[in-house]
């Protein structure tokens, strides 16, 4: 989790938002609502959606790729 947060900060935030100077962030999530019907390319498990802390987390329940 720490690595993901650090990478997201390094890239200037999520790609769907802009900063105070109008620069778009460079971080593109690997999983999200648009993939909630997908399957893991390694183990074949379906992506799970879990509500947590006022947000939603998407994960592969078998291998967490």
PDB file of N, CA, C, O and CB in Angstrom:
ATOM      1  N   UNK A   1       0.832  -1.183   0.000  1.00  0.00           N
ATOM      2  CA  UNK A   1       0.000   0.000   0.000  1.00  0.00           C
ATOM      3  C   UNK A   1       0.879   1.249   0.000  1.00  0.00           C
ATOM      4  O   UNK A   1       0.602   2.208  -0.721  1.00  0.00           O
ATOM      5  CB  UNK A   1      -0.948  -0.003   1.212  1.00  0.00           C
ATOM      6  N   UNK A   2       1.941   1.236   0.813  1.00  0.00           N
ATOM      7  CA  UNK A   2       2.841   2.386   0.889  1.00  0.00           C
ATOM      8  C   UNK A   2       3.466   2.671  -0.475  1.00  0.00           C
ATOM      9  O   UNK A   2       3.581   3.830  -0.873  1.00  0.00           O
ATOM     10  CB  UNK A   2       3.942   2.141   1.939  1.00  0.00           C
ATOM     11  N   UNK A   3       3.869   1.626  -1.191  1.00  0.00           N
ATOM     12  CA  UNK A   3       4.474   1.803  -2.521  1.00  0.00           C
ATOM     13  C   UNK A   3       3.502   2.468  -3.491  1.00  0.00           C
ATOM     14  O   UNK A   3       3.895   3.325  -4.283  1.00  0.00           O
ATOM     15  CB  UNK A   3       4.928   0.448  -3.086  1.00  0.00           C
ATOM     16  N   UNK A   4       2.238   2.071  -3.425  1.00  0.00           N
ATOM     17  CA  UNK A   4       1.227   2.638  -4.319  1.00  0.00           C
ATOM     18  C   UNK A   4       1.021   4.122  -4.022  1.00  0.00           C
ATOM     19  O   UNK A   4       0.954   4.941  -4.938  1.00  0.00           O
ATOM     20  CB  UNK A   4      -0.108   1.876  -4.181  1.00  0.00           C
ATOM     21  N   UNK A   5       0.922   4.460  -2.738  1.00  0.00           N
ATOM     22  CA  UNK A   5       0.727   5.860  -2.354  1.00  0.00           C
ATOM     23  C   UNK A   5       1.928   6.698  -2.783  1.00  0.00           C
ATOM     24  O   UNK A   5       1.761   7.791  -3.325  1.00  0.00           O
ATOM     25  CB  UNK A   5       0.505   5.983  -0.828  1.00  0.00           C
ATOM     26  N   UNK A   6       3.136   6.190  -2.544  1.00  0.00           N
ATOM     27  CA  UNK A   6       4.333   6.919  -2.951  1.00  0.00           C
ATOM     28  C   UNK A   6       4.389   7.123  -4.465  1.00  0.00           C
ATOM     29  O   UNK A   6       4.744   8.204  -4.935  1.00  0.00           O
ATOM     30  CB  UNK A   6       5.576   6.180  -2.483  1.00  0.00           C
ATOM     31  N   UNK A   7       4.041   6.090  -5.221  1.00  0.00           N
ATOM     32  CA  UNK A   7       4.038   6.195  -6.690  1.00  0.00           C
ATOM     33  C   UNK A   7       3.009   7.212  -7.157  1.00  0.00           C
ATOM     34  O   UNK A   7       3.272   8.003  -8.063  1.00  0.00           O
ATOM     35  CB  UNK A   7       3.751   4.825  -7.332  1.00  0.00           C
ATOM     36  N   UNK A   8       1.848   7.186  -6.539  1.00  0.00           N
ATOM     37  CA  UNK A   8       0.778   8.119  -6.910  1.00  0.00           C
ATOM     38  C   UNK A   8       1.204   9.557  -6.624  1.00  0.00           C
ATOM     39  O   UNK A   8       0.939  10.450  -7.429  1.00  0.00           O
ATOM     40  CB  UNK A   8      -0.527   7.784  -6.146  1.00  0.00           C
ATOM     41  N   UNK A   9       1.857   9.790  -5.496  1.00  0.00           N
ATOM     42  CA  UNK A   9       2.350  11.131  -5.180  1.00  0.00           C
ATOM     43  C   UNK A   9       3.456  11.553  -6.139  1.00  0.00           C
ATOM     44  O   UNK A   9       3.481  12.696  -6.597  1.00  0.00           O
ATOM     45  CB  UNK A   9       2.860  11.185  -3.740  1.00  0.00           C
ATOM     46  N   UNK A  10       4.368  10.635  -6.443  1.00  0.00           N
ATOM     47  CA  UNK A  10       5.478  10.943  -7.346  1.00  0.00           C
ATOM     48  C   UNK A  10       4.975  11.356  -8.727  1.00  0.00           C
ATOM     49  O   UNK A  10       5.565  12.219  -9.377  1.00  0.00           O
ATOM     50  CB  UNK A  10       6.409   9.737  -7.470  1.00  0.00           C
ATOM     51  N   UNK A  11       3.886  10.736  -9.169  1.00  0.00           N
ATOM     52  CA  UNK A  11       3.340  11.025 -10.498  1.00  0.00           C
ATOM     53  C   UNK A  11       2.342  12.181 -10.508  1.00  0.00           C
ATOM     54  O   UNK A  11       1.736  12.471 -11.539  1.00  0.00           O
ATOM     55  CB  UNK A  11       2.675   9.794 -11.047  1.00  0.00           C
ATOM     56  N   UNK A  12       2.171  12.839  -9.366  1.00  0.00           N
ATOM     57  CA  UNK A  12       1.317  14.028  -9.336  1.00  0.00           C
ATOM     58  C   UNK A  12      -0.159  13.747  -9.170  1.00  0.00           C
ATOM     59  O   UNK A  12      -0.982  14.594  -9.517  1.00  0.00           O
ATOM     60  CB  UNK A  12       1.511  14.799 -10.571  1.00  0.00           C
ATOM     61  N   UNK A  13      -0.518  12.596  -8.657  1.00  0.00           N
ATOM     62  CA  UNK A  13      -1.918  12.280  -8.410  1.00  0.00           C
ATOM     63  C   UNK A  13      -2.569  11.509  -9.539  1.00  0.00           C
ATOM     64  O   UNK A  13      -1.937  11.176 -10.541  1.00  0.00           O
ATOM     65  CB  UNK A  13      -2.680  13.532  -8.168  1.00  0.00           C
ATOM     66  N   UNK A  14      -3.839  11.237  -9.353  1.00  0.00           N
ATOM     67  CA  UNK A  14      -4.622  10.460 -10.307  1.00  0.00           C
ATOM     68  C   UNK A  14      -4.796  11.205 -11.629  1.00  0.00           C
ATOM     69  O   UNK A  14      -4.926  12.429 -11.651  1.00  0.00           O
ATOM     70  CB  UNK A  14      -5.986  10.123  -9.716  1.00  0.00           C
ATOM     71  N   UNK A  15      -4.797  10.468 -12.709  1.00  0.00           N
ATOM     72  CA  UNK A  15      -4.846  11.067 -14.049  1.00  0.00           C
ATOM     73  C   UNK A  15      -6.146  11.779 -14.387  1.00  0.00           C
ATOM     74  O   UNK A  15      -6.214  12.484 -15.393  1.00  0.00           O
ATOM     75  CB  UNK A  15      -4.608  10.017 -15.062  1.00  0.00           C
ATOM     76  N   UNK A  16      -7.163  11.614 -13.583  1.00  0.00           N
ATOM     77  CA  UNK A  16      -8.433  12.294 -13.876  1.00  0.00           C
ATOM     78  C   UNK A  16      -8.557  13.653 -13.177  1.00  0.00           C
ATOM     79  O   UNK A  16      -9.574  14.334 -13.309  1.00  0.00           O
ATOM     80  CB  UNK A  16      -9.598  11.407 -13.464  1.00  0.00           C
ATOM     81  N   UNK A  17      -7.511  14.044 -12.430  1.00  0.00           N
ATOM     82  CA  UNK A  17      -7.538  15.315 -11.712  1.00  0.00           C
ATOM     83  C   UNK A  17      -6.396  16.215 -12.162  1.00  0.00           C
ATOM     84  O   UNK A  17      -5.387  15.741 -12.683  1.00  0.00           O
ATOM     85  CB  UNK A  17      -7.459  15.079 -10.202  1.00  0.00           C
ATOM     86  N   UNK A  18      -6.564  17.517 -11.958  1.00  0.00           N
ATOM     87  CA  UNK A  18      -5.509  18.484 -12.264  1.00  0.00           C
ATOM     88  C   UNK A  18      -5.106  19.201 -10.979  1.00  0.00           C
ATOM     89  O   UNK A  18      -5.905  19.319 -10.049  1.00  0.00           O
ATOM     90  CB  UNK A  18      -5.980  19.507 -13.346  1.00  0.00           C
ATOM     91  N   UNK A  19      -3.854  19.682 -10.930  1.00  0.00           N
ATOM     92  CA  UNK A  19      -3.395  20.408  -9.751  1.00  0.00           C
ATOM     93  C   UNK A  19      -3.746  21.888  -9.873  1.00  0.00           C
ATOM     94  O   UNK A  19      -4.449  22.292 -10.799  1.00  0.00           O
ATOM     95  CB  UNK A  19      -1.876  20.230  -9.560  1.00  0.00           C
ATOM     96  N   UNK A  20      -3.252  22.692  -8.932  1.00  0.00           N
ATOM     97  CA  UNK A  20      -3.563  24.129  -8.924  1.00  0.00           C
ATOM     98  C   UNK A  20      -3.040  24.867 -10.145  1.00  0.00           C
ATOM     99  O   UNK A  20      -3.510  25.963 -10.447  1.00  0.00           O
ATOM    100  CB  UNK A  20      -2.997  24.765  -7.688  1.00  0.00           C
ATOM    101  N   UNK A  21      -2.075  24.286 -10.854  1.00  0.00           N
ATOM    102  CA  UNK A  21      -1.483  24.898 -12.040  1.00  0.00           C
ATOM    103  C   UNK A  21      -2.064  24.339 -13.340  1.00  0.00           C
ATOM    104  O   UNK A  21      -1.591  24.663 -14.429  1.00  0.00           O
ATOM    105  CB  UNK A  21       0.018  24.697 -12.024  1.00  0.00           C
ATOM    106  N   UNK A  22      -3.095  23.498 -13.216  1.00  0.00           N
ATOM    107  CA  UNK A  22      -3.734  22.922 -14.391  1.00  0.00           C
ATOM    108  C   UNK A  22      -3.041  21.699 -14.963  1.00  0.00           C
ATOM    109  O   UNK A  22      -3.415  21.213 -16.030  1.00  0.00           O
ATOM    110  CB  UNK A  22      -3.827  23.943 -15.437  1.00  0.00           C
ATOM    111  N   UNK A  23      -2.024  21.193 -14.255  1.00  0.00           N
ATOM    112  CA  UNK A  23      -1.306  20.008 -14.737  1.00  0.00           C
ATOM    113  C   UNK A  23      -2.023  18.738 -14.295  1.00  0.00           C
ATOM    114  O   UNK A  23      -2.309  18.549 -13.113  1.00  0.00           O
ATOM    115  CB  UNK A  23       0.150  20.004 -14.223  1.00  0.00           C
ATOM    116  N   UNK A  24      -2.309  17.873 -15.265  1.00  0.00           N
ATOM    117  CA  UNK A  24      -3.002  16.623 -14.996  1.00  0.00           C
ATOM    118  C   UNK A  24      -2.054  15.636 -14.334  1.00  0.00           C
ATOM    119  O   UNK A  24      -0.874  15.570 -14.677  1.00  0.00           O
ATOM    120  CB  UNK A  24      -3.581  16.030 -16.291  1.00  0.00           C
ATOM    121  N   UNK A  25      -2.582  14.859 -13.372  1.00  0.00           N
ATOM    122  CA  UNK A  25      -1.787  13.834 -12.699  1.00  0.00           C
ATOM    123  C   UNK A  25      -1.395  12.728 -13.673  1.00  0.00           C
ATOM    124  O   UNK A  25      -2.007  12.575 -14.729  1.00  0.00           O
ATOM    125  CB  UNK A  25      -2.562  13.244 -11.512  1.00  0.00           C
ATOM    126  N   UNK A  26      -0.377  11.964 -13.312  1.00  0.00           N
ATOM    127  CA  UNK A  26       0.131  10.931 -14.198  1.00  0.00           C
ATOM    128  C   UNK A  26      -0.118   9.515 -13.714  1.00  0.00           C
ATOM    129  O   UNK A  26       0.387   8.565 -14.311  1.00  0.00           O
ATOM    130  CB  UNK A  26       1.575  11.124 -14.393  1.00  0.00           C
ATOM    131  N   UNK A  27      -0.899   9.350 -12.626  1.00  0.00           N
ATOM    132  CA  UNK A  27      -1.137   8.017 -12.086  1.00  0.00           C
ATOM    133  C   UNK A  27      -2.441   7.452 -12.636  1.00  0.00           C
ATOM    134  O   UNK A  27      -3.500   8.060 -12.476  1.00  0.00           O
ATOM    135  CB  UNK A  27      -1.172   8.053 -10.548  1.00  0.00           C
ATOM    136  N   UNK A  28      -2.369   6.287 -13.285  1.00  0.00           N
ATOM    137  CA  UNK A  28      -3.562   5.601 -13.789  1.00  0.00           C
ATOM    138  C   UNK A  28      -3.781   4.342 -12.964  1.00  0.00           C
ATOM    139  O   UNK A  28      -2.920   3.462 -12.956  1.00  0.00           O
ATOM    140  CB  UNK A  28      -3.423   5.254 -15.309  1.00  0.00           C
ATOM    141  N   UNK A  29      -4.909   4.232 -12.271  1.00  0.00           N
ATOM    142  CA  UNK A  29      -5.173   3.045 -11.460  1.00  0.00           C
ATOM    143  C   UNK A  29      -5.183   1.769 -12.305  1.00  0.00           C
ATOM    144  O   UNK A  29      -5.644   1.774 -13.447  1.00  0.00           O
ATOM    145  CB  UNK A  29      -6.504   3.196 -10.732  1.00  0.00           C
ATOM    146  N   UNK A  30      -4.674   0.685 -11.735  1.00  0.00           N
ATOM    147  CA  UNK A  30      -4.656  -0.601 -12.433  1.00  0.00           C
ATOM    148  C   UNK A  30      -6.008  -1.298 -12.314  1.00  0.00           C
ATOM    149  O   UNK A  30      -6.396  -2.068 -13.193  1.00  0.00           O
ATOM    150  CB  UNK A  30      -3.543  -1.504 -11.874  1.00  0.00           C
ATOM    151  N   UNK A  31      -6.718  -1.026 -11.228  1.00  0.00           N
ATOM    152  CA  UNK A  31      -8.043  -1.607 -11.034  1.00  0.00           C
ATOM    153  C   UNK A  31      -8.993  -0.510 -10.598  1.00  0.00           C
ATOM    154  O   UNK A  31      -8.586   0.463  -9.962  1.00  0.00           O
ATOM    155  CB  UNK A  31      -8.009  -2.760  -9.990  1.00  0.00           C
ATOM    156  N   UNK A  32     -10.256  -0.670 -10.941  1.00  0.00           N
ATOM    157  CA  UNK A  32     -11.249   0.313 -10.554  1.00  0.00           C
ATOM    158  C   UNK A  32     -12.619  -0.124 -11.018  1.00  0.00           C
ATOM    159  O   UNK A  32     -12.788  -1.250 -11.484  1.00  0.00           O
ATOM    160  CB  UNK A  32     -10.905   1.685 -11.119  1.00  0.00           C
ATOM    161  N   UNK A  33     -13.605   0.757 -10.897  1.00  0.00           N
ATOM    162  CA  UNK A  33     -14.985   0.412 -11.235  1.00  0.00           C
ATOM    163  C   UNK A  33     -15.162  -0.073 -12.677  1.00  0.00           C
ATOM    164  O   UNK A  33     -16.043  -0.885 -12.959  1.00  0.00           O
ATOM    165  CB  UNK A  33     -15.868   1.605 -11.001  1.00  0.00           C
ATOM    166  N   UNK A  34     -14.327   0.425 -13.581  1.00  0.00           N
ATOM    167  CA  UNK A  34     -14.467   0.020 -14.980  1.00  0.00           C
ATOM    168  C   UNK A  34     -13.967  -1.412 -15.218  1.00  0.00           C
ATOM    169  O   UNK A  34     -14.163  -1.962 -16.302  1.00  0.00           O
ATOM    170  CB  UNK A  34     -13.705   0.990 -15.881  1.00  0.00           C
ATOM    171  N   UNK A  35     -13.327  -2.014 -14.216  1.00  0.00           N
ATOM    172  CA  UNK A  35     -12.810  -3.375 -14.362  1.00  0.00           C
ATOM    173  C   UNK A  35     -13.514  -4.366 -13.434  1.00  0.00           C
ATOM    174  O   UNK A  35     -13.078  -5.511 -13.312  1.00  0.00           O
ATOM    175  CB  UNK A  35     -11.315  -3.393 -14.090  1.00  0.00           C
ATOM    176  N   UNK A  36     -14.601  -3.939 -12.776  1.00  0.00           N
ATOM    177  CA  UNK A  36     -15.187  -4.776 -11.736  1.00  0.00           C
ATOM    178  C   UNK A  36     -15.793  -6.088 -12.230  1.00  0.00           C
ATOM    179  O   UNK A  36     -16.230  -6.897 -11.412  1.00  0.00           O
ATOM    180  CB  UNK A  36     -16.228  -4.005 -11.029  1.00  0.00           C
ATOM    181  N   UNK A  37     -15.832  -6.315 -13.499  1.00  0.00           N
ATOM    182  CA  UNK A  37     -16.314  -7.598 -14.015  1.00  0.00           C
ATOM    183  C   UNK A  37     -15.167  -8.410 -14.631  1.00  0.00           C
ATOM    184  O   UNK A  37     -15.388  -9.453 -15.246  1.00  0.00           O
ATOM    185  CB  UNK A  37     -17.423  -7.369 -15.060  1.00  0.00           C
ATOM    186  N   UNK A  38     -13.956  -7.914 -14.453  1.00  0.00           N
ATOM    187  CA  UNK A  38     -12.790  -8.567 -15.035  1.00  0.00           C
ATOM    188  C   UNK A  38     -12.287  -9.737 -14.207  1.00  0.00           C
ATOM    189  O   UNK A  38     -12.780 -10.009 -13.113  1.00  0.00           O
ATOM    190  CB  UNK A  38     -11.688  -7.573 -15.211  1.00  0.00           C
ATOM    191  N   UNK A  39     -11.304 -10.414 -14.753  1.00  0.00           N
ATOM    192  CA  UNK A  39     -10.672 -11.532 -14.050  1.00  0.00           C
ATOM    193  C   UNK A  39      -9.156 -11.327 -14.043  1.00  0.00           C
ATOM    194  O   UNK A  39      -8.605 -10.637 -14.900  1.00  0.00           O
ATOM    195  CB  UNK A  39     -11.044 -12.895 -14.717  1.00  0.00           C
ATOM    196  N   UNK A  40      -8.501 -11.936 -13.066  1.00  0.00           N
ATOM    197  CA  UNK A  40      -7.056 -11.844 -12.936  1.00  0.00           C
ATOM    198  C   UNK A  40      -6.384 -12.590 -14.088  1.00  0.00           C
ATOM    199  O   UNK A  40      -6.763 -13.720 -14.394  1.00  0.00           O
ATOM    200  CB  UNK A  40      -6.593 -12.409 -11.576  1.00  0.00           C
ATOM    201  N   UNK A  41      -5.386 -11.966 -14.734  1.00  0.00           N
ATOM    202  CA  UNK A  41      -4.699 -12.627 -15.834  1.00  0.00           C
ATOM    203  C   UNK A  41      -3.822 -13.802 -15.378  1.00  0.00           C
ATOM    204  O   UNK A  41      -3.441 -14.639 -16.196  1.00  0.00           O
ATOM    205  CB  UNK A  41      -3.854 -11.623 -16.573  1.00  0.00           C
ATOM    206  N   UNK A  42      -3.498 -13.870 -14.078  1.00  0.00           N
ATOM    207  CA  UNK A  42      -2.651 -14.951 -13.573  1.00  0.00           C
ATOM    208  C   UNK A  42      -3.436 -16.126 -12.999  1.00  0.00           C
ATOM    209  O   UNK A  42      -3.181 -17.279 -13.347  1.00  0.00           O
ATOM    210  CB  UNK A  42      -1.729 -14.416 -12.521  1.00  0.00           C
ATOM    211  N   UNK A  43      -4.406 -15.824 -12.105  1.00  0.00           N
ATOM    212  CA  UNK A  43      -5.107 -16.915 -11.422  1.00  0.00           C
ATOM    213  C   UNK A  43      -6.544 -17.125 -11.893  1.00  0.00           C
ATOM    214  O   UNK A  43      -7.152 -18.145 -11.570  1.00  0.00           O
ATOM    215  CB  UNK A  43      -5.111 -16.658  -9.952  1.00  0.00           C
ATOM    216  N   UNK A  44      -7.099 -16.172 -12.653  1.00  0.00           N
ATOM    217  CA  UNK A  44      -8.458 -16.319 -13.170  1.00  0.00           C
ATOM    218  C   UNK A  44      -9.562 -15.947 -12.206  1.00  0.00           C
ATOM    219  O   UNK A  44     -10.738 -16.076 -12.546  1.00  0.00           O
ATOM    220  CB  UNK A  44      -8.661 -17.701 -13.596  1.00  0.00           C
ATOM    221  N   UNK A  45      -9.212 -15.476 -10.978  1.00  0.00           N
ATOM    222  CA  UNK A  45     -10.256 -15.096 -10.023  1.00  0.00           C
ATOM    223  C   UNK A  45     -10.911 -13.789 -10.462  1.00  0.00           C
ATOM    224  O   UNK A  45     -10.282 -12.956 -11.114  1.00  0.00           O
ATOM    225  CB  UNK A  45      -9.670 -14.955  -8.593  1.00  0.00           C
ATOM    226  N   UNK A  46     -12.181 -13.621 -10.096  1.00  0.00           N
ATOM    227  CA  UNK A  46     -12.909 -12.396 -10.429  1.00  0.00           C
ATOM    228  C   UNK A  46     -12.491 -11.281  -9.478  1.00  0.00           C
ATOM    229  O   UNK A  46     -12.187 -11.532  -8.311  1.00  0.00           O
ATOM    230  CB  UNK A  46     -14.444 -12.625 -10.360  1.00  0.00           C
ATOM    231  N   UNK A  47     -12.477 -10.044  -9.984  1.00  0.00           N
ATOM    232  CA  UNK A  47     -12.153  -8.892  -9.160  1.00  0.00           C
ATOM    233  C   UNK A  47     -13.273  -8.691  -8.145  1.00  0.00           C
ATOM    234  O   UNK A  47     -14.453  -8.731  -8.494  1.00  0.00           O
ATOM    235  CB  UNK A  47     -11.948  -7.616 -10.031  1.00  0.00           C
ATOM    236  N   UNK A  48     -12.890  -8.473  -6.879  1.00  0.00           N
ATOM    237  CA  UNK A  48     -13.853  -8.234  -5.815  1.00  0.00           C
ATOM    238  C   UNK A  48     -13.882  -6.758  -5.464  1.00  0.00           C
ATOM    239  O   UNK A  48     -12.857  -6.077  -5.508  1.00  0.00           O
ATOM    240  CB  UNK A  48     -13.517  -9.075  -4.575  1.00  0.00           C
ATOM    241  N   UNK A  49     -15.055  -6.275  -5.119  1.00  0.00           N
ATOM    242  CA  UNK A  49     -15.246  -4.889  -4.693  1.00  0.00           C
ATOM    243  C   UNK A  49     -15.559  -4.898  -3.208  1.00  0.00           C
ATOM    244  O   UNK A  49     -16.496  -5.569  -2.776  1.00  0.00           O
ATOM    245  CB  UNK A  49     -16.388  -4.184  -5.507  1.00  0.00           C
ATOM    246  N   UNK A  50     -14.780  -4.156  -2.417  1.00  0.00           N
ATOM    247  CA  UNK A  50     -14.974  -4.095  -0.977  1.00  0.00           C
ATOM    248  C   UNK A  50     -15.108  -2.634  -0.563  1.00  0.00           C
ATOM    249  O   UNK A  50     -14.280  -1.800  -0.930  1.00  0.00           O
ATOM    250  CB  UNK A  50     -13.800  -4.783  -0.224  1.00  0.00           C
ATOM    251  N   UNK A  51     -16.151  -2.327   0.201  1.00  0.00           N
ATOM    252  CA  UNK A  51     -16.342  -0.967   0.730  1.00  0.00           C
ATOM    253  C   UNK A  51     -15.472  -0.827   1.973  1.00  0.00           C
ATOM    254  O   UNK A  51     -15.522  -1.663   2.876  1.00  0.00           O
ATOM    255  CB  UNK A  51     -17.864  -0.677   1.063  1.00  0.00           C
ATOM    256  N   UNK A  52     -14.660   0.254   2.011  1.00  0.00           N
ATOM    257  CA  UNK A  52     -13.750   0.436   3.143  1.00  0.00           C
ATOM    258  C   UNK A  52     -13.476   1.915   3.382  1.00  0.00           C
ATOM    259  O   UNK A  52     -13.074   2.632   2.466  1.00  0.00           O
ATOM    260  CB  UNK A  52     -12.431  -0.315   2.903  1.00  0.00           C
ATOM    261  N   UNK A  53     -13.691   2.368   4.605  1.00  0.00           N
ATOM    262  CA  UNK A  53     -13.350   3.742   4.980  1.00  0.00           C
ATOM    263  C   UNK A  53     -13.990   4.811   4.126  1.00  0.00           C
ATOM    264  O   UNK A  53     -13.361   5.833   3.855  1.00  0.00           O
ATOM    265  CB  UNK A  53     -11.892   3.916   4.929  1.00  0.00           C
ATOM    266  N   UNK A  54     -15.205   4.611   3.700  1.00  0.00           N
ATOM    267  CA  UNK A  54     -15.888   5.599   2.872  1.00  0.00           C
ATOM    268  C   UNK A  54     -15.545   5.519   1.398  1.00  0.00           C
ATOM    269  O   UNK A  54     -16.012   6.341   0.609  1.00  0.00           O
ATOM    270  CB  UNK A  54     -15.574   6.958   3.365  1.00  0.00           C
ATOM    271  N   UNK A  55     -14.741   4.548   1.015  1.00  0.00           N
ATOM    272  CA  UNK A  55     -14.373   4.379  -0.387  1.00  0.00           C
ATOM    273  C   UNK A  55     -14.554   2.936  -0.813  1.00  0.00           C
ATOM    274  O   UNK A  55     -15.112   2.126  -0.073  1.00  0.00           O
ATOM    275  CB  UNK A  55     -12.929   4.824  -0.626  1.00  0.00           C
ATOM    276  N   UNK A  56     -14.088   2.624  -1.986  1.00  0.00           N
ATOM    277  CA  UNK A  56     -14.200   1.276  -2.516  1.00  0.00           C
ATOM    278  C   UNK A  56     -12.817   0.781  -2.909  1.00  0.00           C
ATOM    279  O   UNK A  56     -12.031   1.508  -3.516  1.00  0.00           O
ATOM    280  CB  UNK A  56     -15.166   1.230  -3.724  1.00  0.00           C
ATOM    281  N   UNK A  57     -12.533  -0.466  -2.553  1.00  0.00           N
ATOM    282  CA  UNK A  57     -11.263  -1.101  -2.881  1.00  0.00           C
ATOM    283  C   UNK A  57     -11.551  -2.258  -3.822  1.00  0.00           C
ATOM    284  O   UNK A  57     -12.485  -3.026  -3.593  1.00  0.00           O
ATOM    285  CB  UNK A  57     -10.513  -1.587  -1.595  1.00  0.00           C
ATOM    286  N   UNK A  58     -10.750  -2.393  -4.889  1.00  0.00           N
ATOM    287  CA  UNK A  58     -10.895  -3.491  -5.839  1.00  0.00           C
ATOM    288  C   UNK A  58      -9.666  -4.376  -5.726  1.00  0.00           C
ATOM    289  O   UNK A  58      -8.541  -3.877  -5.705  1.00  0.00           O
ATOM    290  CB  UNK A  58     -11.080  -2.965  -7.300  1.00  0.00           C
ATOM    291  N   UNK A  59      -9.870  -5.691  -5.652  1.00  0.00           N
ATOM    292  CA  UNK A  59      -8.746  -6.599  -5.506  1.00  0.00           C
ATOM    293  C   UNK A  59      -9.050  -7.970  -6.087  1.00  0.00           C
ATOM    294  O   UNK A  59     -10.205  -8.346  -6.289  1.00  0.00           O
ATOM    295  CB  UNK A  59      -8.367  -6.727  -4.052  1.00  0.00           C
ATOM    296  N   UNK A  60      -7.968  -8.706  -6.350  1.00  0.00           N
ATOM    297  CA  UNK A  60      -8.093 -10.102  -6.740  1.00  0.00           C
ATOM    298  C   UNK A  60      -8.022 -10.912  -5.442  1.00  0.00           C
ATOM    299  O   UNK A  60      -6.990 -10.882  -4.771  1.00  0.00           O
ATOM    300  CB  UNK A  60      -6.964 -10.535  -7.780  1.00  0.00           C
ATOM    301  N   UNK A  61      -9.067 -11.621  -5.071  1.00  0.00           N
ATOM    302  CA  UNK A  61      -9.088 -12.299  -3.777  1.00  0.00           C
ATOM    303  C   UNK A  61      -8.105 -13.476  -3.652  1.00  0.00           C
ATOM    304  O   UNK A  61      -7.792 -13.889  -2.536  1.00  0.00           O
ATOM    305  CB  UNK A  61     -10.469 -12.790  -3.513  1.00  0.00           C
ATOM    306  N   UNK A  62      -7.624 -14.011  -4.752  1.00  0.00           N
ATOM    307  CA  UNK A  62      -6.730 -15.176  -4.678  1.00  0.00           C
ATOM    308  C   UNK A  62      -5.266 -14.750  -4.618  1.00  0.00           C
ATOM    309  O   UNK A  62      -4.550 -15.154  -3.702  1.00  0.00           O
ATOM    310  CB  UNK A  62      -6.954 -16.099  -5.885  1.00  0.00           C
ATOM    311  N   UNK A  63      -4.810 -13.952  -5.562  1.00  0.00           N
ATOM    312  CA  UNK A  63      -3.378 -13.629  -5.623  1.00  0.00           C
ATOM    313  C   UNK A  63      -3.055 -12.156  -5.431  1.00  0.00           C
ATOM    314  O   UNK A  63      -1.882 -11.813  -5.281  1.00  0.00           O
ATOM    315  CB  UNK A  63      -2.828 -14.069  -6.929  1.00  0.00           C
ATOM    316  N   UNK A  64      -4.046 -11.274  -5.430  1.00  0.00           N
ATOM    317  CA  UNK A  64      -3.876  -9.833  -5.266  1.00  0.00           C
ATOM    318  C   UNK A  64      -2.773  -9.275  -6.161  1.00  0.00           C
ATOM    319  O   UNK A  64      -1.762  -8.765  -5.677  1.00  0.00           O
ATOM    320  CB  UNK A  64      -3.570  -9.511  -3.818  1.00  0.00           C
ATOM    321  N   UNK A  65      -2.980  -9.378  -7.460  1.00  0.00           N
ATOM    322  CA  UNK A  65      -2.024  -8.824  -8.420  1.00  0.00           C
ATOM    323  C   UNK A  65      -2.245  -7.328  -8.524  1.00  0.00           C
ATOM    324  O   UNK A  65      -1.547  -6.652  -9.279  1.00  0.00           O
ATOM    325  CB  UNK A  65      -2.166  -9.499  -9.814  1.00  0.00           C
TER     326      UNK A  65
END
